[in-house]
Amino acid sequence: MLKSERKFPSLPYFWSLIDFKLPSLNPYKGKLDRAQTVSDLAKVAKKRVPKVVFDYVEGSAVDEVSYARSRDAWDRVEFNSKVLRDVSLIDTSEIILGRKVDLPIIFSPTGYTRLMHHVGEPAVANVAFEKNLVYSLSTMGTTSPAELAQAVPGARKWFQLYVMKNRKDSLAVIKQAKDSGFEALILTVDTPVAGLRYRDNRNGLTIPPKIRLNTVLAIARKPIWWLNLFTTGKLEFAAFRGWDKPLSELAGLIFDPSTTFADIKWLKSVWDGPIIVKGIQSVADAKEVAKLGVSGIILSNHGGRQLDRGPVPLEILPEVVKVVGKKVDVYIDGAVMSGLDVLSAIALGAKAVFIGRAYLYGIMADGERGVNKVIELMRRELVNGMALTGARNLKEVRANGAKIRS
Ligand SMILES: Cc1cc2nc3c(=O)[nH]c(=O)nc-3n(C[C@H](O)[C@H](O)[C@H](O)COP(=O)(O)O)c2cc1C
């Protein structure tokens, strides 16, 4: 039997192995540093914000089946892989509305971002700016178009719009976007009425949160979040600041159930920039909207927050790209949580993906740093996936393709 030769321990070698770090004042720092996925960040986020806030982000409509099916579809993607290709240089950039972005990832419009973390919309837009991406501001934002433009003047910004009951109200909001240099409008069309969000109803969610008896307990559990809420600006629909109506009434005016294809024509007559229609859920509607001369469509079920048991965007993506992909840019969203999800969407023909919850988990976990981390985790996985499938750029990713296993 061979015997290992033993030596007297070498002190310098022993010291070189020591990797002690001073404990941080932030009890979550270790977990944040070790996060490998957006789901790891979501676990930290859950600990940092009140349950009602986390549930508002994570939850979807009715039985939350649409969201689960979207998630399942991403997991069923199988890439076509090529080996023995030179993948020493990987280019993840894409041209969107005539300008280059560094990743095919766009920040979705999400309402009330300052509820998730007091830094809110400007922090996300700043990440978009620093990473050369596009940020979309929601009509229900807690930062107004002008405030956003002032806070992050260099960011590429799109504005999300609803056709409101009174078209004059929509015009007033469009004017704010125009005056503040927004590049494109995203028209959300999957909200003729509000989705039924049972989790929020069960949690008694109100915007802004009401101080009730059980809130006192909630404050004790998440004191920092509440301190930030009380010591920063009022939580409100910032685009409607100064309107002489209660917020509850305003919310009722934002969705117009009588909106039709004719309203897209109307929007084209009052906005001379690009229009992207968000919430397309069928090949037939994609065809109809593409005829109206819009720049793009987003296959989306609002992250499952509107119609439950609706079509799964990823499952209709290849057909939609085949039918209208030469006429309009086809984007997709819903449960995009990783760089491999992004790679899947591109391989199946999408121009780019929109992410919602992913960056909200990041902001709830660690403010702007958390959003930054989400993008870096996604970038790392996308680049890695491209190299391992033998694709040097997004054109090659699309050429390689993928299938969705049944
Ligand atoms: C908290 C939250 C708020 C949202 N607010 C809006 C909104 O104001 N307008 C809109 O068009 N979509 C809104 N959405 C939908 C997103 O734009 C996007 O379609 C969806 O989040 C994509 O799914 P994902 O969150 O799983 O990425 C919201 C989504 C979330 C999670």
PDBQT file of the ligand as one rigid body, heavy atoms in Angstrom, charges set to zero:
ROOT
HETATM    1  C1  LIG A 501     -46.251  44.065  -9.793  1.00  0.00    +0.000 C 
HETATM    2  C2  LIG A 501     -46.603  44.151 -11.240  1.00  0.00    +0.000 A 
HETATM    3  C3  LIG A 501     -47.201  45.301 -11.729  1.00  0.00    +0.000 A 
HETATM    4  C4  LIG A 501     -47.513  45.393 -13.084  1.00  0.00    +0.000 A 
HETATM    5  N1  LIG A 501     -48.046  46.564 -13.573  1.00  0.00    +0.000 NA
HETATM    6  C5  LIG A 501     -48.283  46.674 -14.906  1.00  0.00    +0.000 A 
HETATM    7  C6  LIG A 501     -48.757  47.907 -15.455  1.00  0.00    +0.000 A 
HETATM    8  O1  LIG A 501     -48.945  48.872 -14.753  1.00  0.00    +0.000 OA
HETATM    9  N2  LIG A 501     -48.988  47.950 -16.787  1.00  0.00    +0.000 N 
HETATM   10  C7  LIG A 501     -48.765  46.877 -17.619  1.00  0.00    +0.000 A 
HETATM   11  O2  LIG A 501     -48.992  46.959 -18.824  1.00  0.00    +0.000 OA
HETATM   12  N3  LIG A 501     -48.301  45.714 -17.115  1.00  0.00    +0.000 NA
HETATM   13  C8  LIG A 501     -48.062  45.597 -15.793  1.00  0.00    +0.000 A 
HETATM   14  N4  LIG A 501     -47.574  44.414 -15.296  1.00  0.00    +0.000 N 
HETATM   15  C9  LIG A 501     -47.295  43.303 -16.214  1.00  0.00    +0.000 C 
HETATM   16  C10 LIG A 501     -45.868  43.389 -16.735  1.00  0.00    +0.000 C 
HETATM   17  O3  LIG A 501     -45.674  44.498 -17.554  1.00  0.00    +0.000 OA
HETATM   18  C11 LIG A 501     -45.482  42.121 -17.519  1.00  0.00    +0.000 C 
HETATM   19  O4  LIG A 501     -46.432  41.884 -18.537  1.00  0.00    +0.000 OA
HETATM   20  C12 LIG A 501     -45.383  40.900 -16.608  1.00  0.00    +0.000 C 
HETATM   21  O5  LIG A 501     -44.846  41.266 -15.384  1.00  0.00    +0.000 OA
HETATM   22  C13 LIG A 501     -44.535  39.825 -17.237  1.00  0.00    +0.000 C 
HETATM   23  O6  LIG A 501     -44.453  38.705 -16.418  1.00  0.00    +0.000 OA
HETATM   24  P1  LIG A 501     -43.276  38.469 -15.342  1.00  0.00    +0.000 P 
HETATM   25  O7  LIG A 501     -43.568  39.404 -14.214  1.00  0.00    +0.000 OA
HETATM   26  O8  LIG A 501     -43.456  37.064 -14.916  1.00  0.00    +0.000 OA
HETATM   27  O9  LIG A 501     -41.979  38.797 -15.996  1.00  0.00    +0.000 OA
HETATM   28  C14 LIG A 501     -47.257  44.295 -13.943  1.00  0.00    +0.000 A 
HETATM   29  C15 LIG A 501     -46.649  43.158 -13.436  1.00  0.00    +0.000 A 
HETATM   30  C16 LIG A 501     -46.302  43.077 -12.103  1.00  0.00    +0.000 A 
HETATM   31  C17 LIG A 501     -45.636  41.815 -11.603  1.00  0.00    +0.000 C 
ENDROOT
TORSDOF 0
